[in-house]
Structure formats: C-alpha cells, structure tokens
C-alpha cells in the first residue's frame, strides 16, 4: 500500500496593522501581516496543524519581521 503524507501550507490570513509604526523607518500606516498555518496531511487531507508562520512586512521600507522580531504591539495585533 502506498501512503501519501507530508506537510502543506493552509490558507493565508492577512492582518491589517495600520495603527502600528514600523520600528525600522518609523512610518505610520505601512505595516501588514500574514499568518499561514502548516498542516500534516494524509492523502492530501489536512489532519492537524503542525506550526504557524507569521510575518509582518512594511510597504514603505520593504523590511520583513519574523515572529521572534515582533514588538509588543505587533504580538498583540496578531493575538486579536
């Protein structure tokens, strides 16, 4: 019997962070976030969530922030 299994990304959720300033360029209304869950799948059916990738981008300076670089305000916005 052949089993098809692995890890695949789920649907990306976009988060508006317009009320937070970018720590790099201090520009207001320029941040947006993305949250993508990664699922273990069996025969292309998602079984359970393995991890979640969270990234914040600045439209003005093009800097990207990963989860370990988030400020307190960024973390609070993702928890909403």
mmJSON file of the N, C-alpha and C atoms, coordinates in Angstrom:
{"data_MODEL":{"atom_site":{
"group_PDB":["ATOM","ATOM","ATOM","ATOM","ATOM","ATOM","ATOM","ATOM","ATOM","ATOM","ATOM","ATOM","ATOM","ATOM","ATOM","ATOM","ATOM","ATOM","ATOM","ATOM","ATOM","ATOM","ATOM","ATOM","ATOM","ATOM","ATOM","ATOM","ATOM","ATOM","ATOM","ATOM","ATOM","ATOM","ATOM","ATOM","ATOM","ATOM","ATOM","ATOM","ATOM","ATOM","ATOM","ATOM","ATOM","ATOM","ATOM","ATOM","ATOM","ATOM","ATOM","ATOM","ATOM","ATOM","ATOM","ATOM","ATOM","ATOM","ATOM","ATOM","ATOM","ATOM","ATOM","ATOM","ATOM","ATOM","ATOM","ATOM","ATOM","ATOM","ATOM","ATOM","ATOM","ATOM","ATOM","ATOM","ATOM","ATOM","ATOM","ATOM","ATOM","ATOM","ATOM","ATOM","ATOM","ATOM","ATOM","ATOM","ATOM","ATOM","ATOM","ATOM","ATOM","ATOM","ATOM","ATOM","ATOM","ATOM","ATOM","ATOM","ATOM","ATOM","ATOM","ATOM","ATOM","ATOM","ATOM","ATOM","ATOM","ATOM","ATOM","ATOM","ATOM","ATOM","ATOM","ATOM","ATOM","ATOM","ATOM","ATOM","ATOM","ATOM","ATOM","ATOM","ATOM","ATOM","ATOM","ATOM","ATOM","ATOM","ATOM","ATOM","ATOM","ATOM","ATOM","ATOM","ATOM","ATOM","ATOM","ATOM","ATOM","ATOM","ATOM","ATOM","ATOM","ATOM","ATOM","ATOM","ATOM","ATOM","ATOM","ATOM","ATOM","ATOM","ATOM","ATOM","ATOM","ATOM","ATOM","ATOM","ATOM","ATOM","ATOM","ATOM","ATOM","ATOM","ATOM","ATOM","ATOM","ATOM","ATOM","ATOM","ATOM","ATOM","ATOM","ATOM","ATOM","ATOM","ATOM","ATOM","ATOM","ATOM","ATOM","ATOM","ATOM","ATOM","ATOM","ATOM","ATOM","ATOM","ATOM","ATOM","ATOM","ATOM","ATOM","ATOM","ATOM","ATOM","ATOM","ATOM","ATOM","ATOM","ATOM","ATOM","ATOM","ATOM","ATOM","ATOM","ATOM","ATOM","ATOM","ATOM","ATOM","ATOM","ATOM","ATOM","ATOM","ATOM","ATOM","ATOM","ATOM","ATOM","ATOM","ATOM","ATOM","ATOM","ATOM","ATOM","ATOM","ATOM","ATOM","ATOM","ATOM","ATOM","ATOM","ATOM","ATOM","ATOM","ATOM","ATOM"],
"id":[1,2,3,4,5,6,7,8,9,10,11,12,13,14,15,16,17,18,19,20,21,22,23,24,25,26,27,28,29,30,31,32,33,34,35,36,37,38,39,40,41,42,43,44,45,46,47,48,49,50,51,52,53,54,55,56,57,58,59,60,61,62,63,64,65,66,67,68,69,70,71,72,73,74,75,76,77,78,79,80,81,82,83,84,85,86,87,88,89,90,91,92,93,94,95,96,97,98,99,100,101,102,103,104,105,106,107,108,109,110,111,112,113,114,115,116,117,118,119,120,121,122,123,124,125,126,127,128,129,130,131,132,133,134,135,136,137,138,139,140,141,142,143,144,145,146,147,148,149,150,151,152,153,154,155,156,157,158,159,160,161,162,163,164,165,166,167,168,169,170,171,172,173,174,175,176,177,178,179,180,181,182,183,184,185,186,187,188,189,190,191,192,193,194,195,196,197,198,199,200,201,202,203,204,205,206,207,208,209,210,211,212,213,214,215,216,217,218,219,220,221,222,223,224,225,226,227,228,229,230,231,232,233,234,235,236,237,238,239,240],
"type_symbol":["N","C","C","N","C","C","N","C","C","N","C","C","N","C","C","N","C","C","N","C","C","N","C","C","N","C","C","N","C","C","N","C","C","N","C","C","N","C","C","N","C","C","N","C","C","N","C","C","N","C","C","N","C","C","N","C","C","N","C","C","N","C","C","N","C","C","N","C","C","N","C","C","N","C","C","N","C","C","N","C","C","N","C","C","N","C","C","N","C","C","N","C","C","N","C","C","N","C","C","N","C","C","N","C","C","N","C","C","N","C","C","N","C","C","N","C","C","N","C","C","N","C","C","N","C","C","N","C","C","N","C","C","N","C","C","N","C","C","N","C","C","N","C","C","N","C","C","N","C","C","N","C","C","N","C","C","N","C","C","N","C","C","N","C","C","N","C","C","N","C","C","N","C","C","N","C","C","N","C","C","N","C","C","N","C","C","N","C","C","N","C","C","N","C","C","N","C","C","N","C","C","N","C","C","N","C","C","N","C","C","N","C","C","N","C","C","N","C","C","N","C","C","N","C","C","N","C","C","N","C","C","N","C","C","N","C","C","N","C","C"],
"label_atom_id":["N","CA","C","N","CA","C","N","CA","C","N","CA","C","N","CA","C","N","CA","C","N","CA","C","N","CA","C","N","CA","C","N","CA","C","N","CA","C","N","CA","C","N","CA","C","N","CA","C","N","CA","C","N","CA","C","N","CA","C","N","CA","C","N","CA","C","N","CA","C","N","CA","C","N","CA","C","N","CA","C","N","CA","C","N","CA","C","N","CA","C","N","CA","C","N","CA","C","N","CA","C","N","CA","C","N","CA","C","N","CA","C","N","CA","C","N","CA","C","N","CA","C","N","CA","C","N","CA","C","N","CA","C","N","CA","C","N","CA","C","N","CA","C","N","CA","C","N","CA","C","N","CA","C","N","CA","C","N","CA","C","N","CA","C","N","CA","C","N","CA","C","N","CA","C","N","CA","C","N","CA","C","N","CA","C","N","CA","C","N","CA","C","N","CA","C","N","CA","C","N","CA","C","N","CA","C","N","CA","C","N","CA","C","N","CA","C","N","CA","C","N","CA","C","N","CA","C","N","CA","C","N","CA","C","N","CA","C","N","CA","C","N","CA","C","N","CA","C","N","CA","C","N","CA","C","N","CA","C","N","CA","C","N","CA","C","N","CA","C","N","CA","C","N","CA","C","N","CA","C"],
"label_alt_id":[null,null,null,null,null,null,null,null,null,null,null,null,null,null,null,null,null,null,null,null,null,null,null,null,null,null,null,null,null,null,null,null,null,null,null,null,null,null,null,null,null,null,null,null,null,null,null,null,null,null,null,null,null,null,null,null,null,null,null,null,null,null,null,null,null,null,null,null,null,null,null,null,null,null,null,null,null,null,null,null,null,null,null,null,null,null,null,null,null,null,null,null,null,null,null,null,null,null,null,null,null,null,null,null,null,null,null,null,null,null,null,null,null,null,null,null,null,null,null,null,null,null,null,null,null,null,null,null,null,null,null,null,null,null,null,null,null,null,null,null,null,null,null,null,null,null,null,null,null,null,null,null,null,null,null,null,null,null,null,null,null,null,null,null,null,null,null,null,null,null,null,null,null,null,null,null,null,null,null,null,null,null,null,null,null,null,null,null,null,null,null,null,null,null,null,null,null,null,null,null,null,null,null,null,null,null,null,null,null,null,null,null,null,null,null,null,null,null,null,null,null,null,null,null,null,null,null,null,null,null,null,null,null,null,null,null,null,null,null,null],
"label_comp_id":["UNK","UNK","UNK","UNK","UNK","UNK","UNK","UNK","UNK","UNK","UNK","UNK","UNK","UNK","UNK","UNK","UNK","UNK","UNK","UNK","UNK","UNK","UNK","UNK","UNK","UNK","UNK","UNK","UNK","UNK","UNK","UNK","UNK","UNK","UNK","UNK","UNK","UNK","UNK","UNK","UNK","UNK","UNK","UNK","UNK","UNK","UNK","UNK","UNK","UNK","UNK","UNK","UNK","UNK","UNK","UNK","UNK","UNK","UNK","UNK","UNK","UNK","UNK","UNK","UNK","UNK","UNK","UNK","UNK","UNK","UNK","UNK","UNK","UNK","UNK","UNK","UNK","UNK","UNK","UNK","UNK","UNK","UNK","UNK","UNK","UNK","UNK","UNK","UNK","UNK","UNK","UNK","UNK","UNK","UNK","UNK","UNK","UNK","UNK","UNK","UNK","UNK","UNK","UNK","UNK","UNK","UNK","UNK","UNK","UNK","UNK","UNK","UNK","UNK","UNK","UNK","UNK","UNK","UNK","UNK","UNK","UNK","UNK","UNK","UNK","UNK","UNK","UNK","UNK","UNK","UNK","UNK","UNK","UNK","UNK","UNK","UNK","UNK","UNK","UNK","UNK","UNK","UNK","UNK","UNK","UNK","UNK","UNK","UNK","UNK","UNK","UNK","UNK","UNK","UNK","UNK","UNK","UNK","UNK","UNK","UNK","UNK","UNK","UNK","UNK","UNK","UNK","UNK","UNK","UNK","UNK","UNK","UNK","UNK","UNK","UNK","UNK","UNK","UNK","UNK","UNK","UNK","UNK","UNK","UNK","UNK","UNK","UNK","UNK","UNK","UNK","UNK","UNK","UNK","UNK","UNK","UNK","UNK","UNK","UNK","UNK","UNK","UNK","UNK","UNK","UNK","UNK","UNK","UNK","UNK","UNK","UNK","UNK","UNK","UNK","UNK","UNK","UNK","UNK","UNK","UNK","UNK","UNK","UNK","UNK","UNK","UNK","UNK","UNK","UNK","UNK","UNK","UNK","UNK","UNK","UNK","UNK","UNK","UNK","UNK"],
"label_asym_id":["A","A","A","A","A","A","A","A","A","A","A","A","A","A","A","A","A","A","A","A","A","A","A","A","A","A","A","A","A","A","A","A","A","A","A","A","A","A","A","A","A","A","A","A","A","A","A","A","A","A","A","A","A","A","A","A","A","A","A","A","A","A","A","A","A","A","A","A","A","A","A","A","A","A","A","A","A","A","A","A","A","A","A","A","A","A","A","A","A","A","A","A","A","A","A","A","A","A","A","A","A","A","A","A","A","A","A","A","A","A","A","A","A","A","A","A","A","A","A","A","A","A","A","A","A","A","A","A","A","A","A","A","A","A","A","A","A","A","A","A","A","A","A","A","A","A","A","A","A","A","A","A","A","A","A","A","A","A","A","A","A","A","A","A","A","A","A","A","A","A","A","A","A","A","A","A","A","A","A","A","A","A","A","A","A","A","A","A","A","A","A","A","A","A","A","A","A","A","A","A","A","A","A","A","A","A","A","A","A","A","A","A","A","A","A","A","A","A","A","A","A","A","A","A","A","A","A","A","A","A","A","A","A","A","A","A","A","A","A","A"],
"label_entity_id":["1","1","1","1","1","1","1","1","1","1","1","1","1","1","1","1","1","1","1","1","1","1","1","1","1","1","1","1","1","1","1","1","1","1","1","1","1","1","1","1","1","1","1","1","1","1","1","1","1","1","1","1","1","1","1","1","1","1","1","1","1","1","1","1","1","1","1","1","1","1","1","1","1","1","1","1","1","1","1","1","1","1","1","1","1","1","1","1","1","1","1","1","1","1","1","1","1","1","1","1","1","1","1","1","1","1","1","1","1","1","1","1","1","1","1","1","1","1","1","1","1","1","1","1","1","1","1","1","1","1","1","1","1","1","1","1","1","1","1","1","1","1","1","1","1","1","1","1","1","1","1","1","1","1","1","1","1","1","1","1","1","1","1","1","1","1","1","1","1","1","1","1","1","1","1","1","1","1","1","1","1","1","1","1","1","1","1","1","1","1","1","1","1","1","1","1","1","1","1","1","1","1","1","1","1","1","1","1","1","1","1","1","1","1","1","1","1","1","1","1","1","1","1","1","1","1","1","1","1","1","1","1","1","1","1","1","1","1","1","1"],
"label_seq_id":[1,1,1,2,2,2,3,3,3,4,4,4,5,5,5,6,6,6,7,7,7,8,8,8,9,9,9,10,10,10,11,11,11,12,12,12,13,13,13,14,14,14,15,15,15,16,16,16,17,17,17,18,18,18,19,19,19,20,20,20,21,21,21,22,22,22,23,23,23,24,24,24,25,25,25,26,26,26,27,27,27,28,28,28,29,29,29,30,30,30,31,31,31,32,32,32,33,33,33,34,34,34,35,35,35,36,36,36,37,37,37,38,38,38,39,39,39,40,40,40,41,41,41,42,42,42,43,43,43,44,44,44,45,45,45,46,46,46,47,47,47,48,48,48,49,49,49,50,50,50,51,51,51,52,52,52,53,53,53,54,54,54,55,55,55,56,56,56,57,57,57,58,58,58,59,59,59,60,60,60,61,61,61,62,62,62,63,63,63,64,64,64,65,65,65,66,66,66,67,67,67,68,68,68,69,69,69,70,70,70,71,71,71,72,72,72,73,73,73,74,74,74,75,75,75,76,76,76,77,77,77,78,78,78,79,79,79,80,80,80],
"pdbx_PDB_ins_code":[null,null,null,null,null,null,null,null,null,null,null,null,null,null,null,null,null,null,null,null,null,null,null,null,null,null,null,null,null,null,null,null,null,null,null,null,null,null,null,null,null,null,null,null,null,null,null,null,null,null,null,null,null,null,null,null,null,null,null,null,null,null,null,null,null,null,null,null,null,null,null,null,null,null,null,null,null,null,null,null,null,null,null,null,null,null,null,null,null,null,null,null,null,null,null,null,null,null,null,null,null,null,null,null,null,null,null,null,null,null,null,null,null,null,null,null,null,null,null,null,null,null,null,null,null,null,null,null,null,null,null,null,null,null,null,null,null,null,null,null,null,null,null,null,null,null,null,null,null,null,null,null,null,null,null,null,null,null,null,null,null,null,null,null,null,null,null,null,null,null,null,null,null,null,null,null,null,null,null,null,null,null,null,null,null,null,null,null,null,null,null,null,null,null,null,null,null,null,null,null,null,null,null,null,null,null,null,null,null,null,null,null,null,null,null,null,null,null,null,null,null,null,null,null,null,null,null,null,null,null,null,null,null,null,null,null,null,null,null,null],
"Cartn_x":[0.838,0.0,0.883,0.525,1.274,0.552,1.308,0.757,1.335,0.491,0.927,0.731,1.853,1.755,2.831,2.66,3.63,3.058,3.71,3.286,3.009,1.839,1.44,0.893,1.069,0.509,-1.001,-1.653,-3.089,-3.366,-4.552,-4.959,-4.306,-3.694,-3.027,-4.058,-3.886,-4.77,-4.0,-4.547,-3.92,-4.434,-3.505,-3.844,-3.418,-4.331,-4.063,-3.445,-2.241,-1.536,-1.296,-2.276,-2.105,-1.893,-2.288,-2.166,-0.783,0.105,1.432,2.498,3.5,4.619,5.652,6.315,7.403,8.617,9.212,10.391,11.619,11.671,12.831,12.773,11.658,11.557,10.65,9.986,9.065,7.918,7.529,6.422,5.119,4.086,2.767,2.002,1.037,0.142,0.873,1.924,2.66,2.839,2.407,2.624,1.409,1.691,0.646,1.257,0.43,0.905,0.249,0.935,0.424,0.631,-0.387,-0.325,-0.731,0.181,-0.07,0.123,-0.948,-0.789,-0.21,0.569,1.124,0.502,-0.064,-0.782,-0.066,-0.126,0.266,-0.903,-0.634,-1.721,-1.451,-2.528,-2.511,-3.458,-2.919,-3.693,-4.335,-3.551,-3.951,-5.097,-5.384,-6.403,-5.681,-5.867,-5.197,-5.699,-4.768,-5.117,-5.008,-3.833,-3.653,-2.617,-2.699,-1.782,-0.431,0.633,1.982,2.584,2.465,3.028,2.289,2.61,2.049,3.177,3.272,4.281,3.646,4.251,3.748,4.837,4.491,5.436,4.744,5.484,4.989,5.893,5.28,6.019,5.705,6.684,6.48,6.415,5.338,5.193,6.189,6.592,7.441,8.915,9.485,10.921,11.184,10.122,10.213,10.902,10.946,11.546,10.542,11.014,10.18,10.557,9.571,9.785,9.221,10.038,9.576,9.124,8.504,7.854,8.788,10.051,10.97,11.421,11.092,11.448,10.272,9.097,7.903,8.055,7.504,7.408,6.162,5.96,4.787,3.493,3.494,2.3,1.988,3.03,2.843,2.274,2.801,2.3,0.847,0.502,-0.881,-1.829,-1.408,-2.248,-2.483,-1.51,-1.681,-2.568,-2.606,-3.426,-4.903,-5.256,-6.664,-7.452],
"Cartn_y":[-1.178,0.0,1.241,2.231,3.476,4.544,5.225,6.319,7.636,8.612,9.954,10.83,11.33,12.18,13.253,14.277,15.374,16.587,17.724,18.983,19.976,20.631,21.614,22.855,24.026,25.245,25.312,25.956,26.191,27.559,28.076,29.369,30.508,31.439,32.582,33.613,34.108,35.136,36.455,37.495,38.817,39.637,40.343,41.123,42.566,43.497,44.916,45.48,46.023,46.596,48.088,48.786,50.191,51.101,50.706,51.558,51.485,50.623,50.422,51.034,51.688,52.252,51.176,51.303,50.391,50.737,49.769,50.051,50.477,50.114,50.418,51.846,52.249,53.554,54.538,54.114,54.938,55.516,54.843,55.286,54.687,55.517,55.06,54.496,53.639,53.084,52.35,51.624,50.923,49.427,48.918,47.506,46.638,45.442,44.428,43.077,42.177,40.878,39.736,38.597,37.365,36.22,35.408,34.244,33.018,32.045,30.848,29.598,28.828,27.568,26.477,25.588,24.435,23.173,22.325,21.139,19.86,18.847,17.499,16.929,16.358,15.811,14.347,13.631,12.231,12.114,11.702,11.655,13.018,14.096,15.475,15.999,15.307,15.759,16.262,17.541,18.057,17.335,16.842,16.094,16.984,17.615,18.513,19.58,20.706,21.817,21.513,21.708,21.468,22.757,23.84,25.13,26.248,27.477,28.65,29.632,30.095,31.072,32.449,33.377,34.743,35.702,36.573,37.538,38.887,39.959,41.32,42.029,42.745,43.482,44.964,45.799,47.245,47.623,48.31,48.743,49.835,50.629,51.78,51.393,50.723,50.386,48.946,48.155,46.768,45.821,46.185,45.322,44.271,43.068,41.976,41.61,41.301,40.918,39.52,38.638,37.302,37.302,36.23,36.158,36.516,36.137,36.436,37.898,38.676,40.094,41.023,40.475,41.287,42.137,43.362,44.197,43.773,44.355,44.013,44.36,45.505,45.92,44.952,44.472,43.523,42.204,41.723,40.471,40.604,41.76,41.979,42.012,42.581,42.65,41.265,40.373,39.013,38.173,38.488,37.712,38.046,39.15,39.567,38.605],
"Cartn_z":[0.0,0.0,0.0,-0.771,-0.855,-0.043,0.816,1.614,1.115,0.892,0.547,1.776,2.339,3.525,3.452,4.249,4.293,4.986,4.774,5.369,4.252,4.325,3.319,4.016,3.385,3.978,3.791,4.75,4.661,4.051,4.306,3.755,4.542,3.824,4.441,4.874,6.108,6.652,6.677,6.072,6.054,7.227,7.884,9.064,8.832,9.075,8.887,10.164,10.064,11.211,11.0,10.489,10.123,11.329,12.521,13.695,14.338,13.842,14.435,13.538,14.153,13.405,13.107,11.969,11.613,12.467,13.173,14.003,13.186,11.922,11.091,10.535,9.949,9.286,10.023,11.11,11.904,11.085,10.032,9.177,9.71,9.803,10.219,9.03,9.279,8.254,7.139,7.455,6.4,6.66,7.803,8.141,7.807,7.318,7.146,7.49,7.994,8.437,7.689,7.708,7.108,8.088,8.244,9.112,8.294,8.178,7.376,8.235,8.443,9.181,8.279,8.849,8.136,8.727,7.854,8.296,7.86,8.736,8.346,7.567,6.418,5.609,5.278,5.071,4.666,3.482,2.336,1.094,0.788,0.969,0.661,1.513,2.624,3.572,4.818,5.198,6.395,7.652,8.454,9.658,10.896,11.111,12.252,11.915,12.642,12.434,13.083,12.326,12.82,13.361,12.607,13.011,12.291,12.659,12.004,11.738,10.5,10.11,10.132,10.884,10.975,10.526,9.573,9.012,8.913,9.204,9.038,8.048,7.089,6.068,6.184,5.834,5.749,4.271,3.877,2.491,2.119,3.087,2.801,2.646,3.662,3.616,3.16,2.96,2.474,3.453,4.729,5.744,6.166,6.402,6.884,8.306,9.114,10.508,10.724,11.294,11.646,13.094,13.526,14.832,15.994,15.923,17.022,17.034,15.994,15.919,16.212,16.527,16.757,18.013,17.964,19.158,19.935,21.105,21.912,21.175,20.467,19.731,18.586,17.904,16.804,17.317,18.448,19.027,19.435,20.011,20.451,19.255,18.144,16.944,16.357,16.432,15.914,16.818,18.099,19.034,18.928,18.287,18.171,17.334],
"occupancy":[1.0,1.0,1.0,1.0,1.0,1.0,1.0,1.0,1.0,1.0,1.0,1.0,1.0,1.0,1.0,1.0,1.0,1.0,1.0,1.0,1.0,1.0,1.0,1.0,1.0,1.0,1.0,1.0,1.0,1.0,1.0,1.0,1.0,1.0,1.0,1.0,1.0,1.0,1.0,1.0,1.0,1.0,1.0,1.0,1.0,1.0,1.0,1.0,1.0,1.0,1.0,1.0,1.0,1.0,1.0,1.0,1.0,1.0,1.0,1.0,1.0,1.0,1.0,1.0,1.0,1.0,1.0,1.0,1.0,1.0,1.0,1.0,1.0,1.0,1.0,1.0,1.0,1.0,1.0,1.0,1.0,1.0,1.0,1.0,1.0,1.0,1.0,1.0,1.0,1.0,1.0,1.0,1.0,1.0,1.0,1.0,1.0,1.0,1.0,1.0,1.0,1.0,1.0,1.0,1.0,1.0,1.0,1.0,1.0,1.0,1.0,1.0,1.0,1.0,1.0,1.0,1.0,1.0,1.0,1.0,1.0,1.0,1.0,1.0,1.0,1.0,1.0,1.0,1.0,1.0,1.0,1.0,1.0,1.0,1.0,1.0,1.0,1.0,1.0,1.0,1.0,1.0,1.0,1.0,1.0,1.0,1.0,1.0,1.0,1.0,1.0,1.0,1.0,1.0,1.0,1.0,1.0,1.0,1.0,1.0,1.0,1.0,1.0,1.0,1.0,1.0,1.0,1.0,1.0,1.0,1.0,1.0,1.0,1.0,1.0,1.0,1.0,1.0,1.0,1.0,1.0,1.0,1.0,1.0,1.0,1.0,1.0,1.0,1.0,1.0,1.0,1.0,1.0,1.0,1.0,1.0,1.0,1.0,1.0,1.0,1.0,1.0,1.0,1.0,1.0,1.0,1.0,1.0,1.0,1.0,1.0,1.0,1.0,1.0,1.0,1.0,1.0,1.0,1.0,1.0,1.0,1.0,1.0,1.0,1.0,1.0,1.0,1.0,1.0,1.0,1.0,1.0,1.0,1.0,1.0,1.0,1.0,1.0,1.0,1.0],
"B_iso_or_equiv":[0.0,0.0,0.0,0.0,0.0,0.0,0.0,0.0,0.0,0.0,0.0,0.0,0.0,0.0,0.0,0.0,0.0,0.0,0.0,0.0,0.0,0.0,0.0,0.0,0.0,0.0,0.0,0.0,0.0,0.0,0.0,0.0,0.0,0.0,0.0,0.0,0.0,0.0,0.0,0.0,0.0,0.0,0.0,0.0,0.0,0.0,0.0,0.0,0.0,0.0,0.0,0.0,0.0,0.0,0.0,0.0,0.0,0.0,0.0,0.0,0.0,0.0,0.0,0.0,0.0,0.0,0.0,0.0,0.0,0.0,0.0,0.0,0.0,0.0,0.0,0.0,0.0,0.0,0.0,0.0,0.0,0.0,0.0,0.0,0.0,0.0,0.0,0.0,0.0,0.0,0.0,0.0,0.0,0.0,0.0,0.0,0.0,0.0,0.0,0.0,0.0,0.0,0.0,0.0,0.0,0.0,0.0,0.0,0.0,0.0,0.0,0.0,0.0,0.0,0.0,0.0,0.0,0.0,0.0,0.0,0.0,0.0,0.0,0.0,0.0,0.0,0.0,0.0,0.0,0.0,0.0,0.0,0.0,0.0,0.0,0.0,0.0,0.0,0.0,0.0,0.0,0.0,0.0,0.0,0.0,0.0,0.0,0.0,0.0,0.0,0.0,0.0,0.0,0.0,0.0,0.0,0.0,0.0,0.0,0.0,0.0,0.0,0.0,0.0,0.0,0.0,0.0,0.0,0.0,0.0,0.0,0.0,0.0,0.0,0.0,0.0,0.0,0.0,0.0,0.0,0.0,0.0,0.0,0.0,0.0,0.0,0.0,0.0,0.0,0.0,0.0,0.0,0.0,0.0,0.0,0.0,0.0,0.0,0.0,0.0,0.0,0.0,0.0,0.0,0.0,0.0,0.0,0.0,0.0,0.0,0.0,0.0,0.0,0.0,0.0,0.0,0.0,0.0,0.0,0.0,0.0,0.0,0.0,0.0,0.0,0.0,0.0,0.0,0.0,0.0,0.0,0.0,0.0,0.0,0.0,0.0,0.0,0.0,0.0,0.0],
"pdbx_formal_charge":[null,null,null,null,null,null,null,null,null,null,null,null,null,null,null,null,null,null,null,null,null,null,null,null,null,null,null,null,null,null,null,null,null,null,null,null,null,null,null,null,null,null,null,null,null,null,null,null,null,null,null,null,null,null,null,null,null,null,null,null,null,null,null,null,null,null,null,null,null,null,null,null,null,null,null,null,null,null,null,null,null,null,null,null,null,null,null,null,null,null,null,null,null,null,null,null,null,null,null,null,null,null,null,null,null,null,null,null,null,null,null,null,null,null,null,null,null,null,null,null,null,null,null,null,null,null,null,null,null,null,null,null,null,null,null,null,null,null,null,null,null,null,null,null,null,null,null,null,null,null,null,null,null,null,null,null,null,null,null,null,null,null,null,null,null,null,null,null,null,null,null,null,null,null,null,null,null,null,null,null,null,null,null,null,null,null,null,null,null,null,null,null,null,null,null,null,null,null,null,null,null,null,null,null,null,null,null,null,null,null,null,null,null,null,null,null,null,null,null,null,null,null,null,null,null,null,null,null,null,null,null,null,null,null,null,null,null,null,null,null],
"auth_seq_id":[1,1,1,2,2,2,3,3,3,4,4,4,5,5,5,6,6,6,7,7,7,8,8,8,9,9,9,10,10,10,11,11,11,12,12,12,13,13,13,14,14,14,15,15,15,16,16,16,17,17,17,18,18,18,19,19,19,20,20,20,21,21,21,22,22,22,23,23,23,24,24,24,25,25,25,26,26,26,27,27,27,28,28,28,29,29,29,30,30,30,31,31,31,32,32,32,33,33,33,34,34,34,35,35,35,36,36,36,37,37,37,38,38,38,39,39,39,40,40,40,41,41,41,42,42,42,43,43,43,44,44,44,45,45,45,46,46,46,47,47,47,48,48,48,49,49,49,50,50,50,51,51,51,52,52,52,53,53,53,54,54,54,55,55,55,56,56,56,57,57,57,58,58,58,59,59,59,60,60,60,61,61,61,62,62,62,63,63,63,64,64,64,65,65,65,66,66,66,67,67,67,68,68,68,69,69,69,70,70,70,71,71,71,72,72,72,73,73,73,74,74,74,75,75,75,76,76,76,77,77,77,78,78,78,79,79,79,80,80,80],
"auth_comp_id":["UNK","UNK","UNK","UNK","UNK","UNK","UNK","UNK","UNK","UNK","UNK","UNK","UNK","UNK","UNK","UNK","UNK","UNK","UNK","UNK","UNK","UNK","UNK","UNK","UNK","UNK","UNK","UNK","UNK","UNK","UNK","UNK","UNK","UNK","UNK","UNK","UNK","UNK","UNK","UNK","UNK","UNK","UNK","UNK","UNK","UNK","UNK","UNK","UNK","UNK","UNK","UNK","UNK","UNK","UNK","UNK","UNK","UNK","UNK","UNK","UNK","UNK","UNK","UNK","UNK","UNK","UNK","UNK","UNK","UNK","UNK","UNK","UNK","UNK","UNK","UNK","UNK","UNK","UNK","UNK","UNK","UNK","UNK","UNK","UNK","UNK","UNK","UNK","UNK","UNK","UNK","UNK","UNK","UNK","UNK","UNK","UNK","UNK","UNK","UNK","UNK","UNK","UNK","UNK","UNK","UNK","UNK","UNK","UNK","UNK","UNK","UNK","UNK","UNK","UNK","UNK","UNK","UNK","UNK","UNK","UNK","UNK","UNK","UNK","UNK","UNK","UNK","UNK","UNK","UNK","UNK","UNK","UNK","UNK","UNK","UNK","UNK","UNK","UNK","UNK","UNK","UNK","UNK","UNK","UNK","UNK","UNK","UNK","UNK","UNK","UNK","UNK","UNK","UNK","UNK","UNK","UNK","UNK","UNK","UNK","UNK","UNK","UNK","UNK","UNK","UNK","UNK","UNK","UNK","UNK","UNK","UNK","UNK","UNK","UNK","UNK","UNK","UNK","UNK","UNK","UNK","UNK","UNK","UNK","UNK","UNK","UNK","UNK","UNK","UNK","UNK","UNK","UNK","UNK","UNK","UNK","UNK","UNK","UNK","UNK","UNK","UNK","UNK","UNK","UNK","UNK","UNK","UNK","UNK","UNK","UNK","UNK","UNK","UNK","UNK","UNK","UNK","UNK","UNK","UNK","UNK","UNK","UNK","UNK","UNK","UNK","UNK","UNK","UNK","UNK","UNK","UNK","UNK","UNK","UNK","UNK","UNK","UNK","UNK","UNK"],
"auth_asym_id":["A","A","A","A","A","A","A","A","A","A","A","A","A","A","A","A","A","A","A","A","A","A","A","A","A","A","A","A","A","A","A","A","A","A","A","A","A","A","A","A","A","A","A","A","A","A","A","A","A","A","A","A","A","A","A","A","A","A","A","A","A","A","A","A","A","A","A","A","A","A","A","A","A","A","A","A","A","A","A","A","A","A","A","A","A","A","A","A","A","A","A","A","A","A","A","A","A","A","A","A","A","A","A","A","A","A","A","A","A","A","A","A","A","A","A","A","A","A","A","A","A","A","A","A","A","A","A","A","A","A","A","A","A","A","A","A","A","A","A","A","A","A","A","A","A","A","A","A","A","A","A","A","A","A","A","A","A","A","A","A","A","A","A","A","A","A","A","A","A","A","A","A","A","A","A","A","A","A","A","A","A","A","A","A","A","A","A","A","A","A","A","A","A","A","A","A","A","A","A","A","A","A","A","A","A","A","A","A","A","A","A","A","A","A","A","A","A","A","A","A","A","A","A","A","A","A","A","A","A","A","A","A","A","A","A","A","A","A","A","A"],
"auth_atom_id":["N","CA","C","N","CA","C","N","CA","C","N","CA","C","N","CA","C","N","CA","C","N","CA","C","N","CA","C","N","CA","C","N","CA","C","N","CA","C","N","CA","C","N","CA","C","N","CA","C","N","CA","C","N","CA","C","N","CA","C","N","CA","C","N","CA","C","N","CA","C","N","CA","C","N","CA","C","N","CA","C","N","CA","C","N","CA","C","N","CA","C","N","CA","C","N","CA","C","N","CA","C","N","CA","C","N","CA","C","N","CA","C","N","CA","C","N","CA","C","N","CA","C","N","CA","C","N","CA","C","N","CA","C","N","CA","C","N","CA","C","N","CA","C","N","CA","C","N","CA","C","N","CA","C","N","CA","C","N","CA","C","N","CA","C","N","CA","C","N","CA","C","N","CA","C","N","CA","C","N","CA","C","N","CA","C","N","CA","C","N","CA","C","N","CA","C","N","CA","C","N","CA","C","N","CA","C","N","CA","C","N","CA","C","N","CA","C","N","CA","C","N","CA","C","N","CA","C","N","CA","C","N","CA","C","N","CA","C","N","CA","C","N","CA","C","N","CA","C","N","CA","C","N","CA","C","N","CA","C","N","CA","C","N","CA","C","N","CA","C","N","CA","C","N","CA","C","N","CA","C"],
"pdbx_PDB_model_num":[1,1,1,1,1,1,1,1,1,1,1,1,1,1,1,1,1,1,1,1,1,1,1,1,1,1,1,1,1,1,1,1,1,1,1,1,1,1,1,1,1,1,1,1,1,1,1,1,1,1,1,1,1,1,1,1,1,1,1,1,1,1,1,1,1,1,1,1,1,1,1,1,1,1,1,1,1,1,1,1,1,1,1,1,1,1,1,1,1,1,1,1,1,1,1,1,1,1,1,1,1,1,1,1,1,1,1,1,1,1,1,1,1,1,1,1,1,1,1,1,1,1,1,1,1,1,1,1,1,1,1,1,1,1,1,1,1,1,1,1,1,1,1,1,1,1,1,1,1,1,1,1,1,1,1,1,1,1,1,1,1,1,1,1,1,1,1,1,1,1,1,1,1,1,1,1,1,1,1,1,1,1,1,1,1,1,1,1,1,1,1,1,1,1,1,1,1,1,1,1,1,1,1,1,1,1,1,1,1,1,1,1,1,1,1,1,1,1,1,1,1,1,1,1,1,1,1,1,1,1,1,1,1,1,1,1,1,1,1,1]
}}}
